[in-house]
Amino acid sequence: MISGPKRRSARKSRVFLVDDHPLVREWLTNLVHQQGDLIVCGEADDPLEALNGIAASRPDVAVIDITLKSGSGLELIKQMRSSHPDVAVVVLSMHDESLYAQRALRAGASGYVVKRETPRKIIAAIRRVLDGQLYVSEGFASLMAARFIKGGGADSESPVSRLSDRELEIFELLGQGTDTRQIADHLRVSIKTVQAYCERMKKKLNLRNATELLCEAIRWQYKTHPS
C-alpha cells in the first residue's frame, strides 16, 4: 500500500473514476482501495453518466480520461468547472503531455498523469490535487518553463497544437479512420458542424482539401500512436 497523510485518516477522500475501459476502472478501483486515505465512490464511462454520478456521489476528486465513450473528457472537465467547481480533477490519459496537459489544465483540471506512469505517481497526483495543488510531471514542468523563458506561446511548436480542443478531437477521430457521420454521432452534433470544424482545421494547417486533411490526420495519428 502507498501510505497517505495521517491527517486524512479520519475521513477517506472520495474518488470518482471516469474511463471508458472497464479493465482500467477495475484496476484503478483496486489501486485506490489499497490506500488507507482514499475510497472509490462511483464510476462512469461517458460524460453524461459522469455528471449524474458526480452529482449523486459528491466526490472530492474525479480521475478522468480524455477520450471517452460518446464524448470528450476535456468537455466534461469544462462542464464540471461550472456545475461541480469543488470537485478536483486529475486527468489520467494515454495522450502525450506536450499537447494535452496544458489543454486539460486550461479546462479546469489540477493534475495530468499519463497511463504509463507508476501506480505511486497516480496516487501522488490524486493526493496533490486534494491538497489544492497542481500535479504535472517534472518533464512537462521543465518544458513549460523553457517555453516561458523563450517567450513563445505554449502551443508554438506544432501546427496541430493550434487546433482548438474540439478540432483536435475531430482530427484524432479522422486519423483513426472515423468518417464524418460517425464523428457527428460520437460528438452528438450535426454533420454540418463537423464539416465546419474540418474547414477551420484545413485553414489552420494550411491544407488544400479534405483529402490532404485526412492524410495529415492519419500521419499524425501514426506518429503519436505508432502501436
Secondary structure as GFF3:
##gff-version 3
##sequence-region A 1 227
A	DSSP	three_ten_helix	6	8	.	.	.	ID=ss1
A	DSSP	beta_strand	13	18	.	.	.	ID=ss2
A	DSSP	alpha_helix	22	33	.	.	.	ID=ss3
A	DSSP	beta_strand	38	44	.	.	.	ID=ss4
A	DSSP	alpha_helix	47	57	.	.	.	ID=ss5
A	DSSP	beta_strand	61	64	.	.	.	ID=ss6
A	DSSP	beta_strand	67	68	.	.	.	ID=ss7
A	DSSP	beta_strand	71	72	.	.	.	ID=ss8
A	DSSP	alpha_helix	73	83	.	.	.	ID=ss9
A	DSSP	beta_strand	88	93	.	.	.	ID=ss10
A	DSSP	alpha_helix	97	107	.	.	.	ID=ss11
A	DSSP	beta_strand	111	114	.	.	.	ID=ss12
A	DSSP	alpha_helix	119	130	.	.	.	ID=ss13
A	DSSP	alpha_helix	138	150	.	.	.	ID=ss14
A	DSSP	three_ten_helix	159	162	.	.	.	ID=ss15
A	DSSP	alpha_helix	165	175	.	.	.	ID=ss16
A	DSSP	alpha_helix	180	187	.	.	.	ID=ss17
A	DSSP	alpha_helix	191	204	.	.	.	ID=ss18
A	DSSP	alpha_helix	210	224	.	.	.	ID=ss19
###
